[in-house]
Amino acid sequence: ETPVKEPPLYVTDGGLRWVRTEICRGADLVNGEAWIQEYRRRLAAAQQCERPEAPRGRRLLRQTATDGDSPQFWGGAAGSTAPLALRNEVLREMQPQPRQLFGAGSDLTRGAGRKVRLPTGEEVIFWFNVGPPGQPRDRVFVTAARCPHQGMCLNSGELLDIEDVAGVKRALIRCPAHNKIFDLRTGESQGNCEALQVYPSRFEHGHWYVAVGPALA
């Protein structure tokens, strides 16, 4: 039999140096949409447990819980109005454990996304099935693994899928350390001069490749 040729570890194309990962199929990634649904379910349950009982015959005003300069309110859609402290507590409960909700085995690289160390040394996170509708391969984003502010791993953050004022869906990640929110496609953070590094990615030779910089001379 003719031996199967191993895909190249590095590819040079378009002036970029692409490095192979061992991400080969959707099951190798975390389903971001499913993660968000599970997070919202847990958050709604936590809100019900924390919500104070209203005295009979009296109207219950919304409670406020202020985190710094960001007042948060009880009530409303799950996740949109819960205090940051409660949202972060639910995030801690969803951190990778020996038994995973998303994906088989005891893979501690799985949080809201899939963390990968590239052969070139960079730690990145693959985010999957979030953002604008489209083919599965068009819904994969790759960013640096750590927040540019103080280096917290964003795999422990809150994955968000929202519509902007133009009705376009955007995939975001909120760092629980200081509540900074980054766009997974652009790396931008509204009102924040710091940007999250984003990496071009593409699927070829049966693997996902990530562009790590200019092609070597």
VOVO-145332 format. One record per residue: residue number from 1; residue in one letter; x, y, z of N, C-alpha, C, CB in turn. Coordinates in Angstrom, 1 decimal. Last residue first. Glycine has a CB too. Layout:
# residues N
{NUM,"A",{X,Y,Z},{X,Y,Z},{X,Y,Z},{X,Y,Z}}
...
This chain:
# residues 217
{217,"A",{11.5,34.6,4.9},{12.3,35.0,3.7},{13.1,33.7,3.3},{13.2,36.2,4.0}}
{216,"L",{8.4,33.4,6.0},{9.8,33.6,6.2},{10.5,33.8,4.9},{10.3,32.3,6.9}}
{215,"A",{5.4,35.4,5.8},{6.2,34.2,5.3},{7.7,34.5,5.6},{5.9,34.0,3.8}}
{214,"P",{4.1,36.9,8.8},{4.6,37.0,7.5},{5.4,35.7,7.1},{5.5,38.2,7.2}}
{213,"G",{2.0,34.8,11.0},{2.9,36.0,10.7},{3.3,35.9,9.2},{4.1,36.0,11.6}}
{212,"V",{0.4,32.6,11.4},{1.1,33.2,12.6},{2.0,34.4,12.3},{1.9,32.1,13.2}}
{211,"A",{-2.6,31.3,10.5},{-1.5,32.2,10.0},{-0.9,32.9,11.2},{-2.1,33.2,9.0}}
{210,"V",{-3.5,28.0,10.9},{-3.6,29.3,11.4},{-2.4,30.1,10.9},{-3.6,29.2,13.0}}
{209,"Y",{-5.6,25.4,9.6},{-4.3,26.0,9.6},{-4.5,27.5,10.2},{-3.6,26.1,8.2}}
{208,"W",{-7.2,22.4,10.2},{-7.3,23.8,10.3},{-5.9,24.3,10.4},{-8.2,24.3,11.5}}
{207,"H",{-7.1,19.7,7.7},{-6.7,20.3,9.0},{-7.0,21.8,9.0},{-5.2,20.0,9.4}}
{206,"G",{-7.3,18.6,5.2},{-8.0,17.9,6.3},{-7.7,18.5,7.7},{-7.6,16.5,6.2}}
{205,"H",{-6.0,20.4,3.5},{-5.3,19.1,3.8},{-6.0,18.4,5.0},{-3.8,19.4,4.1}}
{204,"E",{-7.6,23.2,5.2},{-7.0,22.5,4.0},{-6.2,21.3,4.4},{-6.1,23.5,3.2}}
{203,"F",{-9.2,26.0,6.3},{-9.2,24.6,6.3},{-8.6,24.0,5.0},{-10.6,24.0,6.6}}
{202,"R",{-7.8,28.9,8.1},{-8.4,28.2,6.9},{-8.3,26.7,7.0},{-7.8,28.8,5.6}}
{201,"S",{-7.5,32.0,9.7},{-7.5,30.6,9.7},{-8.2,30.1,8.4},{-8.2,30.1,11.0}}
{200,"P",{-5.8,34.9,11.1},{-6.5,34.2,10.0},{-6.4,32.7,10.1},{-5.9,34.7,8.6}}
{199,"Y",{-6.3,35.9,14.5},{-5.5,35.1,13.5},{-6.3,34.6,12.4},{-4.8,33.9,14.2}}
{198,"V",{-6.2,38.7,16.6},{-7.0,37.7,15.9},{-6.1,37.1,14.8},{-8.2,38.4,15.2}}
{197,"Q",{-5.7,40.0,19.8},{-5.1,39.6,18.6},{-6.0,38.5,17.9},{-3.7,39.1,18.8}}
{196,"L",{-7.8,42.6,21.1},{-7.4,41.2,21.1},{-6.8,40.8,19.8},{-8.7,40.3,21.5}}
{195,"A",{-6.7,45.9,22.0},{-7.4,45.0,21.1},{-6.9,43.5,21.2},{-7.2,45.4,19.6}}
{194,"E",{-7.2,48.8,23.9},{-6.6,47.5,23.8},{-7.4,46.6,22.8},{-6.4,46.8,25.1}}
{193,"C",{-8.9,50.9,24.2},{-7.8,51.1,23.2},{-7.0,49.8,23.0},{-6.8,52.1,23.7}}
{192,"N",{-12.3,50.9,24.3},{-11.1,50.3,24.9},{-10.0,50.4,23.8},{-11.3,48.8,25.4}}
{191,"G",{-14.7,51.3,23.1},{-14.3,52.2,24.3},{-13.0,51.7,24.9},{-15.4,52.2,25.2}}
{190,"Q",{-15.1,48.0,22.1},{-15.7,49.4,22.1},{-15.3,50.1,23.4},{-17.2,49.3,22.0}}
{189,"S",{-12.5,46.3,20.9},{-13.3,46.4,22.1},{-13.8,47.8,22.2},{-12.4,46.0,23.3}}
{188,"E",{-11.6,44.0,18.2},{-11.8,45.3,18.7},{-12.7,45.3,20.0},{-12.5,46.2,17.7}}
{187,"G",{-11.3,41.6,16.9},{-10.5,41.9,18.1},{-10.7,43.2,18.7},{-9.0,41.8,17.7}}
{186,"T",{-12.9,40.9,14.8},{-11.9,42.0,14.6},{-11.0,42.2,15.7},{-12.7,43.2,14.4}}
{185,"R",{-14.2,38.5,15.7},{-13.8,38.7,14.3},{-12.7,39.7,14.1},{-15.0,39.0,13.4}}
{184,"L",{-14.8,38.8,18.3},{-13.9,37.7,17.9},{-13.5,37.8,16.5},{-14.7,36.4,18.2}}
{183,"D",{-14.6,41.7,20.2},{-15.2,41.1,19.0},{-14.3,40.0,18.5},{-15.4,42.2,17.9}}
{182,"F",{-14.6,41.8,23.7},{-13.8,41.8,22.5},{-14.6,41.1,21.4},{-12.4,41.2,22.6}}
{181,"I",{-14.9,43.5,26.8},{-15.6,42.7,25.8},{-14.9,42.9,24.4},{-17.1,43.1,25.7}}
{180,"K",{-14.0,43.5,30.2},{-13.7,44.0,28.8},{-14.3,43.0,27.8},{-12.2,44.2,28.6}}
{179,"N",{-14.2,42.8,32.9},{-15.4,43.1,32.1},{-15.2,43.7,30.7},{-16.3,44.0,32.9}}
{178,"H",{-12.0,42.0,34.3},{-12.3,43.5,34.3},{-13.4,43.8,33.3},{-11.1,44.3,33.9}}
{177,"A",{-12.4,39.2,34.3},{-11.5,39.9,35.3},{-11.9,41.4,35.4},{-10.0,39.8,34.9}}
{176,"P",{-13.9,38.0,32.4},{-14.5,38.2,33.7},{-13.6,39.0,34.7},{-14.8,36.8,34.3}}
{175,"C",{-14.2,39.2,29.1},{-13.2,38.8,30.1},{-13.8,39.0,31.5},{-11.8,39.5,29.9}}
{174,"R",{-16.4,38.1,26.8},{-16.2,39.0,27.9},{-15.2,38.5,28.9},{-17.6,39.3,28.6}}
{173,"I",{-16.5,38.0,23.3},{-16.1,37.3,24.5},{-15.8,38.4,25.6},{-14.8,36.5,24.3}}
{172,"L",{-18.8,37.7,20.5},{-18.0,38.5,21.5},{-17.6,37.6,22.6},{-18.8,39.7,22.0}}
{171,"A",{-20.1,37.9,17.3},{-19.6,37.0,18.4},{-18.6,37.8,19.2},{-18.9,35.7,17.8}}
{170,"R",{-23.0,39.3,15.9},{-21.6,39.4,16.3},{-21.2,38.5,17.4},{-21.2,40.9,16.6}}
{169,"K",{-25.4,39.8,13.4},{-24.9,39.0,14.5},{-23.4,39.1,14.7},{-25.3,37.5,14.4}}
{168,"V",{-26.9,42.8,12.5},{-25.9,41.8,12.2},{-25.4,41.1,13.4},{-24.7,42.5,11.4}}
{167,"G",{-28.6,44.9,12.9},{-29.2,43.6,12.8},{-28.2,42.5,12.4},{-30.2,43.6,11.8}}
{166,"A",{-27.4,47.3,13.4},{-27.7,47.0,12.0},{-28.4,45.7,11.8},{-26.5,47.2,11.2}}
{165,"V",{-26.8,47.2,16.1},{-28.0,48.0,15.7},{-28.4,47.8,14.2},{-27.6,49.5,15.9}}
{164,"D",{-26.1,43.6,16.4},{-25.8,45.0,16.6},{-27.0,45.8,16.1},{-24.5,45.4,15.9}}
{163,"E",{-26.9,40.8,18.3},{-27.2,41.5,17.1},{-26.8,43.0,17.4},{-28.6,41.3,16.6}}
{162,"I",{-24.6,38.3,19.8},{-25.6,39.4,19.8},{-25.8,40.0,18.4},{-25.1,40.5,20.8}}
{161,"D",{-23.3,36.1,21.8},{-23.8,36.1,20.4},{-24.9,37.1,20.3},{-24.2,34.7,19.8}}
{160,"L",{-20.6,35.5,23.9},{-21.8,36.2,23.6},{-22.1,36.2,22.1},{-21.8,37.7,24.1}}
{159,"L",{-19.0,33.9,26.6},{-19.2,33.9,25.1},{-20.5,34.5,24.9},{-19.0,32.5,24.5}}
{158,"E",{-17.1,34.8,29.2},{-18.5,34.7,28.8},{-18.6,34.9,27.3},{-19.4,35.7,29.5}}
{157,"G",{-14.0,33.0,29.9},{-14.9,34.1,29.8},{-16.3,33.8,29.3},{-14.3,35.1,28.8}}
{156,"S",{-12.1,31.1,29.9},{-12.9,31.1,31.1},{-13.9,32.3,31.1},{-12.1,31.2,32.4}}
{155,"N",{-10.7,31.6,27.7},{-11.5,30.4,27.7},{-12.4,30.3,28.9},{-10.6,29.2,27.5}}
{154,"L",{-9.0,33.7,28.2},{-10.4,34.0,27.8},{-11.2,32.8,27.6},{-10.3,34.8,26.5}}
{153,"C",{-6.8,34.1,30.8},{-7.2,33.2,29.7},{-8.7,33.4,29.4},{-7.0,31.7,30.1}}
{152,"M",{-5.4,37.3,31.4},{-6.3,36.3,31.8},{-6.7,35.4,30.6},{-7.6,36.8,32.6}}
{151,"G",{-3.8,39.6,30.8},{-3.3,38.2,30.5},{-4.2,37.1,31.0},{-2.0,38.0,31.0}}
{150,"Q",{-4.7,42.1,31.1},{-3.8,41.6,32.1},{-3.5,40.1,32.0},{-4.4,41.8,33.5}}
{149,"H",{-5.4,42.9,28.3},{-5.3,43.8,29.4},{-4.3,43.3,30.5},{-6.7,44.0,30.0}}
{148,"P",{-5.7,41.0,26.4},{-4.5,41.9,26.2},{-4.4,42.8,27.4},{-4.7,42.7,25.0}}
{147,"C",{-6.4,37.7,27.4},{-6.9,39.0,27.3},{-5.6,40.0,27.2},{-7.7,39.4,28.6}}
{146,"R",{-5.2,34.9,25.5},{-5.3,35.7,26.7},{-5.7,37.1,26.4},{-3.9,35.7,27.4}}
{145,"A",{-5.1,33.5,23.1},{-5.8,32.9,24.2},{-6.0,33.8,25.4},{-5.1,31.7,24.7}}
{144,"A",{-6.0,35.2,20.1},{-5.0,34.9,21.1},{-5.8,34.4,22.3},{-4.2,36.2,21.5}}
{143,"T",{-8.4,33.5,18.0},{-7.8,34.7,18.7},{-6.7,34.2,19.6},{-8.9,35.4,19.5}}
{142,"V",{-10.4,32.5,15.3},{-9.2,32.2,16.1},{-8.6,33.5,16.7},{-8.1,31.4,15.3}}
{141,"F",{-13.6,31.2,14.4},{-12.7,32.4,14.6},{-11.5,31.9,15.5},{-13.5,33.6,15.3}}
{140,"V",{-15.9,29.9,12.2},{-14.7,29.6,13.0},{-13.9,30.9,13.1},{-13.9,28.4,12.4}}
{139,"R",{-17.9,29.9,10.4},{-18.2,30.3,11.7},{-17.1,29.9,12.7},{-19.6,29.7,12.1}}
{138,"D",{-17.3,28.8,8.0},{-17.3,30.3,8.0},{-17.6,30.8,9.4},{-18.4,30.8,7.0}}
{137,"R",{-17.7,26.2,8.4},{-16.3,26.6,8.3},{-16.2,28.1,8.3},{-15.7,26.0,7.1}}
{136,"P",{-20.6,26.0,8.4},{-19.8,25.8,9.7},{-18.4,26.3,9.6},{-19.8,24.4,10.0}}
{135,"Q",{-22.0,28.8,6.6},{-21.5,27.5,6.7},{-20.7,27.3,7.9},{-20.7,27.1,5.4}}
{134,"G",{-24.1,31.1,8.5},{-23.3,30.7,7.4},{-22.9,29.2,7.5},{-22.1,31.6,7.2}}
{133,"P",{-24.8,34.0,10.5},{-25.2,32.7,10.0},{-24.3,32.4,8.8},{-26.7,32.7,9.6}}
{132,"P",{-22.3,35.6,12.6},{-23.2,35.6,11.5},{-23.6,34.2,11.0},{-22.7,36.5,10.3}}
{131,"G",{-21.6,33.9,15.8},{-21.4,35.0,14.8},{-22.5,34.9,13.7},{-20.1,35.0,14.2}}
{130,"V",{-20.6,30.5,16.2},{-21.1,31.8,16.7},{-20.9,32.8,15.6},{-20.4,32.2,18.0}}
{129,"N",{-19.2,28.1,15.7},{-20.6,28.1,15.7},{-21.2,29.3,16.4},{-21.2,26.9,16.2}}
{128,"F",{-16.2,28.5,17.8},{-17.0,27.9,16.7},{-18.5,28.0,16.9},{-16.6,26.4,16.6}}
{127,"W",{-12.9,29.5,18.3},{-14.3,29.7,18.6},{-15.2,29.3,17.5},{-14.6,31.3,19.0}}
{126,"F",{-9.8,28.6,19.4},{-10.8,28.4,18.3},{-12.2,28.6,18.9},{-10.6,27.0,17.6}}
{125,"I",{-7.2,30.4,20.8},{-8.5,29.8,21.1},{-9.3,29.7,19.8},{-9.3,30.5,22.2}}
{124,"V",{-3.6,29.9,21.3},{-4.8,30.5,20.6},{-6.1,29.8,21.1},{-4.7,30.5,19.1}}
{123,"E",{-0.3,30.4,22.0},{-1.6,29.8,22.5},{-2.7,30.6,21.9},{-1.6,29.9,24.1}}
{122,"E",{2.6,29.8,20.0},{1.5,30.7,20.4},{0.3,29.9,21.0},{1.0,31.5,19.2}}
{121,"G",{4.5,27.9,19.2},{4.5,28.3,20.6},{3.3,29.2,21.0},{5.7,29.1,20.8}}
{120,"T",{4.4,26.6,16.8},{5.3,27.8,16.9},{5.3,28.4,18.3},{4.9,28.8,15.8}}
{119,"P",{2.4,24.7,17.0},{3.8,24.3,17.0},{4.8,25.4,17.1},{4.1,23.5,15.7}}
{118,"L",{0.0,26.2,19.4},{0.5,26.0,18.0},{2.0,25.5,18.1},{0.4,27.3,17.2}}
{117,"R",{-2.3,25.0,21.6},{-0.9,25.6,21.5},{-0.3,25.2,20.2},{0.0,25.0,22.7}}
{116,"V",{-5.6,25.9,22.0},{-4.6,25.1,21.3},{-3.3,25.8,21.4},{-5.1,24.9,19.8}}
{115,"K",{-8.9,25.7,23.4},{-7.5,26.3,23.4},{-6.5,25.3,22.8},{-7.1,26.6,24.9}}
{114,"R",{-12.0,26.3,22.3},{-11.0,25.2,22.3},{-9.6,25.8,22.3},{-11.2,24.2,21.2}}
{113,"G",{-14.5,28.0,24.3},{-13.8,27.7,23.1},{-12.9,26.5,23.3},{-13.1,28.9,22.5}}
{112,"A",{-15.3,27.9,26.9},{-16.3,28.4,25.9},{-15.8,28.2,24.5},{-16.5,30.0,26.1}}
{111,"G",{-13.3,25.1,27.0},{-14.1,26.0,27.9},{-15.2,26.6,27.0},{-13.3,27.2,28.5}}
{110,"R",{-11.0,22.7,26.8},{-12.4,23.0,26.4},{-13.0,23.9,27.4},{-13.2,21.8,26.1}}
{109,"T",{-8.7,21.6,27.7},{-8.6,22.8,26.8},{-9.9,23.3,26.4},{-7.8,22.3,25.5}}
{108,"L",{-9.1,19.4,29.2},{-9.1,20.7,29.9},{-8.9,21.9,29.0},{-8.1,20.7,31.0}}
{107,"D",{-10.8,16.6,28.6},{-10.0,17.6,27.9},{-10.1,19.0,28.5},{-10.5,17.7,26.4}}
{106,"S",{-11.6,14.0,29.3},{-11.2,15.0,30.3},{-10.3,16.1,29.7},{-10.5,14.3,31.5}}
{105,"G",{-14.4,12.9,27.2},{-13.1,12.8,27.9},{-12.8,13.9,28.9},{-12.0,12.8,26.9}}
{104,"A",{-16.0,14.9,24.6},{-15.8,13.7,25.4},{-14.5,13.8,26.2},{-15.8,12.5,24.5}}
{103,"G",{-18.1,17.8,24.7},{-16.9,17.1,24.2},{-16.6,15.9,25.1},{-15.7,18.0,24.0}}
{102,"F",{-19.3,19.5,27.3},{-19.1,19.7,25.8},{-17.9,18.9,25.4},{-19.0,21.2,25.5}}
{101,"L",{-19.2,18.7,29.9},{-20.5,18.8,29.2},{-20.4,18.8,27.7},{-21.3,20.0,29.7}}
{100,"Q",{-16.7,16.5,31.2},{-17.1,17.7,30.4},{-18.5,17.6,29.9},{-16.2,17.8,29.2}}
{99,"R",{-14.9,15.8,34.0},{-16.1,15.3,33.2},{-16.7,16.5,32.5},{-17.2,14.6,34.1}}
{98,"P",{-12.9,17.3,35.0},{-12.6,16.0,34.5},{-13.7,15.4,33.6},{-12.2,15.1,35.6}}
{97,"Q",{-13.7,20.6,33.7},{-13.6,19.7,34.8},{-13.3,18.3,34.2},{-14.9,19.6,35.7}}
{96,"P",{-13.6,24.0,32.8},{-13.3,22.6,32.4},{-13.1,21.8,33.7},{-12.1,22.5,31.5}}
{95,"Q",{-16.2,26.0,34.3},{-14.8,25.8,33.9},{-14.6,24.3,33.7},{-13.9,26.3,35.0}}
{94,"M",{-18.7,26.6,35.2},{-18.6,25.9,33.9},{-17.2,25.7,33.5},{-19.4,26.8,32.9}}
{93,"E",{-18.4,27.9,37.6},{-19.0,26.6,37.7},{-18.9,25.8,36.4},{-20.5,26.7,38.0}}
{92,"R",{-17.5,30.3,36.6},{-16.6,29.5,37.4},{-17.1,28.1,37.5},{-16.4,30.1,38.8}}
{91,"L",{-19.9,31.3,35.4},{-18.7,31.0,34.6},{-17.7,30.1,35.3},{-18.0,32.3,34.2}}
{90,"V",{-21.3,31.8,37.7},{-21.8,30.7,36.8},{-20.6,30.3,35.9},{-23.0,31.2,36.0}}
{89,"E",{-19.8,33.9,38.7},{-20.0,32.7,39.5},{-20.4,31.5,38.6},{-21.0,32.9,40.7}}
{88,"N",{-20.3,35.8,36.8},{-18.9,35.3,36.9},{-18.9,34.0,37.7},{-18.0,36.3,37.6}}
{87,"R",{-23.0,36.4,37.2},{-22.5,35.9,35.9},{-21.2,35.2,36.0},{-22.5,37.0,34.8}}
{86,"L",{-22.8,37.5,39.8},{-23.5,36.2,39.6},{-23.1,35.6,38.2},{-25.0,36.5,39.6}}
{85,"A",{-21.3,39.8,39.3},{-20.8,38.8,40.3},{-21.5,37.5,40.1},{-21.0,39.3,41.7}}
{84,"L",{-22.9,41.2,37.5},{-21.6,40.6,37.0},{-21.1,39.6,38.0},{-20.6,41.7,36.8}}
{83,"P",{-26.4,40.5,37.7},{-25.2,41.2,38.2},{-23.9,40.5,37.7},{-25.2,41.3,39.7}}
{82,"A",{-28.3,40.2,34.7},{-27.8,39.6,35.9},{-26.6,40.4,36.4},{-27.5,38.1,35.7}}
{81,"T",{-29.2,41.1,32.3},{-29.4,42.0,33.4},{-28.9,41.4,34.7},{-30.8,42.4,33.5}}
{80,"S",{-28.7,39.2,30.4},{-28.6,40.6,30.0},{-28.6,41.5,31.2},{-29.7,40.9,29.1}}
{79,"G",{-29.0,36.7,31.5},{-27.6,37.1,31.1},{-27.5,38.6,30.8},{-27.2,36.3,30.0}}
{78,"A",{-32.2,36.3,30.5},{-31.1,35.7,31.2},{-29.8,36.2,30.7},{-31.2,34.2,31.2}}
{77,"A",{-34.1,39.3,30.3},{-33.5,38.1,29.6},{-32.3,37.6,30.4},{-33.1,38.4,28.2}}
{76,"G",{-35.5,40.5,33.4},{-35.2,40.6,32.0},{-34.6,39.3,31.5},{-34.2,41.8,31.7}}
{75,"G",{-33.9,40.6,36.7},{-35.0,40.5,35.8},{-34.5,40.6,34.3},{-36.0,41.6,36.1}}
{74,"W",{-31.7,43.0,38.3},{-32.4,41.7,38.2},{-33.5,41.8,37.2},{-33.0,41.3,39.6}}
{73,"F",{-29.1,45.0,36.8},{-30.4,44.8,37.3},{-30.9,43.4,37.3},{-31.4,45.7,36.6}}
{72,"Q",{-26.1,46.9,37.4},{-26.8,45.7,36.8},{-28.1,45.6,37.5},{-25.9,44.4,36.9}}
{71,"P",{-23.9,49.6,36.7},{-25.1,49.1,37.4},{-25.7,47.9,36.7},{-26.1,50.2,37.7}}
{70,"S",{-20.7,50.0,36.5},{-21.7,49.3,35.6},{-22.9,48.8,36.5},{-21.0,48.1,34.9}}
{69,"D",{-18.6,50.9,37.9},{-19.5,51.9,37.3},{-20.5,51.3,36.4},{-18.6,52.9,36.5}}
{68,"G",{-18.6,48.3,40.2},{-17.9,49.5,39.7},{-18.8,50.5,39.1},{-16.9,49.1,38.6}}
{67,"D",{-21.5,46.9,40.0},{-20.1,46.4,39.9},{-19.3,47.6,39.4},{-19.9,45.1,39.1}}
{66,"T",{-24.4,46.9,41.9},{-23.5,47.7,41.1},{-22.1,47.1,41.2},{-23.4,49.1,41.6}}
{65,"A",{-27.5,45.8,41.6},{-26.3,45.4,42.2},{-25.2,46.0,41.4},{-26.1,43.8,42.3}}
{64,"T",{-30.9,46.5,42.4},{-29.7,46.8,41.6},{-28.5,46.3,42.4},{-29.5,48.3,41.3}}
{63,"Q",{-34.1,45.0,41.9},{-32.9,45.3,42.7},{-31.8,45.7,41.8},{-32.6,44.1,43.6}}
{62,"R",{-37.2,46.3,41.0},{-36.0,45.6,40.6},{-34.9,46.0,41.5},{-35.6,45.9,39.1}}
{61,"L",{-39.9,46.0,43.4},{-39.0,46.8,42.5},{-37.8,46.0,42.1},{-38.7,48.2,43.1}}
{60,"L",{-42.8,44.4,43.7},{-41.4,44.2,43.9},{-40.6,45.1,42.9},{-41.0,42.7,43.8}}
{59,"R",{-45.7,45.5,45.3},{-45.0,45.4,44.1},{-43.5,45.3,44.4},{-45.3,46.6,43.2}}
{58,"R",{-47.7,43.6,47.6},{-46.8,44.7,47.3},{-46.0,44.5,46.0},{-45.8,44.9,48.5}}
{57,"G",{-49.1,41.4,48.1},{-49.9,42.6,48.0},{-49.0,43.8,47.7},{-50.7,42.8,49.2}}
{56,"R",{-46.6,39.7,49.9},{-47.9,39.7,49.2},{-48.5,41.0,49.2},{-48.8,38.6,49.9}}
{55,"P",{-43.2,40.5,49.2},{-44.3,40.5,50.2},{-45.6,40.5,49.4},{-44.2,41.6,51.2}}
{54,"A",{-41.2,38.6,47.1},{-41.9,39.8,47.2},{-43.0,39.6,48.3},{-42.5,40.3,45.9}}
{53,"E",{-38.0,37.1,47.7},{-39.5,36.9,47.6},{-40.1,38.3,47.9},{-40.0,35.9,48.7}}
{52,"P",{-35.1,37.7,45.6},{-35.8,37.7,46.9},{-37.3,37.6,46.7},{-35.5,39.0,47.6}}
{51,"R",{-33.2,35.5,43.6},{-34.3,36.5,43.6},{-35.0,36.5,44.9},{-35.2,36.3,42.5}}
{50,"E",{-31.5,33.3,43.6},{-31.0,34.6,44.3},{-32.2,35.6,44.4},{-29.9,35.2,43.6}}
{49,"C",{-32.8,31.4,42.1},{-32.4,31.1,43.5},{-32.0,32.3,44.3},{-31.2,30.2,43.5}}
{48,"Q",{-33.1,32.7,39.7},{-34.3,32.3,40.4},{-33.9,32.0,41.9},{-34.9,31.1,39.8}}
{47,"Q",{-30.4,33.0,39.0},{-31.2,34.2,39.2},{-32.4,33.8,40.0},{-31.5,34.9,37.9}}
{46,"A",{-29.8,30.3,38.5},{-29.1,31.0,39.6},{-29.9,32.3,39.9},{-27.6,31.3,39.2}}
{45,"A",{-31.3,29.8,36.2},{-31.6,29.1,37.5},{-31.0,29.8,38.7},{-31.1,27.6,37.3}}
{44,"A",{-30.1,31.6,34.4},{-31.5,31.8,34.8},{-31.8,31.0,36.1},{-32.4,31.3,33.6}}
{43,"L",{-27.6,30.4,34.3},{-27.7,31.7,34.8},{-29.1,32.0,35.2},{-27.2,32.7,33.8}}
{42,"R",{-28.1,27.9,33.1},{-27.6,28.0,34.5},{-27.8,29.3,35.1},{-26.1,27.5,34.5}}
{41,"R",{-29.0,28.9,30.6},{-29.9,28.0,31.4},{-29.4,28.1,32.9},{-29.9,26.6,30.9}}
{40,"R",{-26.8,30.3,29.7},{-28.1,31.0,29.9},{-29.0,30.2,30.8},{-28.8,31.4,28.6}}
{39,"Y",{-25.1,28.1,29.3},{-24.7,29.2,30.2},{-26.0,30.0,30.6},{-23.7,30.1,29.6}}
{38,"E",{-26.4,26.6,27.4},{-26.2,26.0,28.7},{-25.9,27.1,29.7},{-25.1,25.0,28.6}}
{37,"Q",{-26.3,28.5,25.2},{-27.6,28.0,25.7},{-27.4,27.4,27.1},{-28.1,27.0,24.8}}
{36,"I",{-23.5,28.7,24.9},{-24.3,29.9,25.3},{-25.6,29.4,25.9},{-24.5,30.8,24.1}}
{35,"W",{-22.9,26.1,24.1},{-22.3,26.6,25.3},{-23.1,27.8,25.8},{-20.8,27.0,25.1}}
{34,"A",{-24.2,25.9,21.6},{-24.6,25.1,22.7},{-24.1,25.6,24.1},{-24.2,23.6,22.5}}
{33,"E",{-22.7,27.8,20.2},{-24.1,28.0,20.4},{-24.7,27.2,21.6},{-24.9,27.7,19.1}}
{32,"G",{-20.1,26.7,20.2},{-20.4,27.9,20.9},{-21.8,28.2,21.2},{-19.8,29.1,20.2}}
{31,"N",{-18.9,23.7,20.6},{-20.1,24.3,19.9},{-20.5,25.5,20.7},{-21.3,23.2,19.8}}
{30,"V",{-15.5,23.3,20.3},{-16.6,23.5,21.3},{-17.8,24.2,20.5},{-16.2,24.3,22.5}}
{29,"L",{-13.9,20.9,18.1},{-14.2,22.2,18.7},{-15.3,22.2,19.7},{-14.5,23.2,17.5}}
{28,"D",{-13.9,18.4,17.1},{-12.7,18.8,17.8},{-12.8,20.2,18.4},{-11.5,18.8,16.8}}
{27,"A",{-16.2,18.2,15.7},{-16.2,17.6,17.0},{-15.0,17.9,17.8},{-16.4,16.1,16.9}}
{26,"G",{-15.6,19.3,13.2},{-16.3,20.1,14.1},{-16.3,19.6,15.6},{-17.7,20.2,13.7}}
{25,"R",{-12.1,18.5,12.6},{-13.5,18.4,12.3},{-14.3,19.2,13.4},{-14.0,16.9,12.4}}
{24,"C",{-9.4,18.9,13.1},{-9.8,18.4,11.8},{-11.3,18.4,11.5},{-9.2,17.0,11.7}}
{23,"I",{-6.8,20.2,14.7},{-8.2,20.4,14.6},{-8.6,20.0,13.2},{-8.6,21.9,14.9}}
{22,"E",{-4.1,20.3,14.9},{-4.7,19.0,14.9},{-6.2,19.0,15.0},{-4.2,18.1,16.0}}
{21,"T",{-2.7,22.7,12.6},{-3.2,22.3,14.0},{-3.8,20.9,13.8},{-4.3,23.3,14.5}}
{20,"R",{0.0,24.2,10.8},{-1.1,23.2,10.9},{-1.5,23.0,12.4},{-0.7,21.8,10.3}}
{19,"V",{0.4,27.5,9.9},{0.9,26.4,10.7},{-0.3,25.5,10.9},{1.5,26.8,12.0}}
{18,"W",{1.5,29.8,7.4},{0.4,29.1,8.0},{0.9,27.8,8.7},{-0.7,28.7,7.0}}
{17,"R",{2.7,32.9,6.7},{3.1,31.5,7.1},{2.0,30.9,7.9},{4.4,31.6,8.0}}
{16,"L",{1.9,34.9,3.9},{1.7,34.5,5.3},{2.3,33.1,5.5},{0.3,34.6,5.7}}
{15,"G",{1.7,35.5,1.2},{2.6,36.3,2.0},{2.6,36.0,3.5},{2.3,37.7,1.9}}
{14,"G",{0.0,33.6,0.2},{-0.5,34.9,0.4},{0.4,35.8,1.2},{-1.8,34.9,1.0}}
{13,"D",{1.7,31.0,1.9},{0.7,31.4,0.9},{0.2,32.8,1.2},{-0.5,30.4,0.8}}
{12,"T",{3.3,28.2,3.1},{3.5,29.6,2.8},{2.5,30.0,1.7},{4.9,29.9,2.4}}
{11,"V",{2.7,26.0,5.8},{2.4,26.3,4.4},{2.6,27.8,4.2},{0.9,26.0,4.1}}
{10,"Y",{3.9,23.3,7.9},{3.8,24.8,7.5},{3.5,24.9,6.0},{5.2,25.4,7.8}}
{9,"L",{3.4,20.6,7.8},{3.2,21.4,9.1},{3.1,22.9,8.9},{4.4,21.0,10.0}}
{8,"P",{1.4,19.0,5.3},{2.6,19.8,5.7},{2.3,20.5,7.0},{2.9,20.8,4.6}}
{7,"P",{0.1,15.7,6.0},{-0.1,17.1,5.6},{1.1,17.9,6.1},{-1.4,17.7,6.1}}
{6,"E",{1.7,12.7,5.1},{1.3,13.6,6.2},{1.1,15.0,5.7},{2.3,13.5,7.4}}
{5,"K",{0.5,10.3,2.9},{1.4,11.4,3.1},{0.9,12.4,4.1},{1.6,12.2,1.7}}
{4,"V",{0.1,7.0,3.4},{-0.6,8.2,3.4},{0.4,9.4,3.7},{-1.8,8.2,4.4}}
{3,"P",{1.9,4.6,1.4},{1.7,5.3,2.6},{1.0,6.6,2.5},{3.1,5.5,3.4}}
{2,"T",{0.4,2.3,-0.7},{1.1,3.5,-0.7},{0.8,4.3,0.6},{0.6,4.4,-1.9}}
{1,"E",{0.8,-1.2,0.0},{0.0,0.0,0.0},{0.9,1.2,0.0},{-0.9,0.0,1.2}}
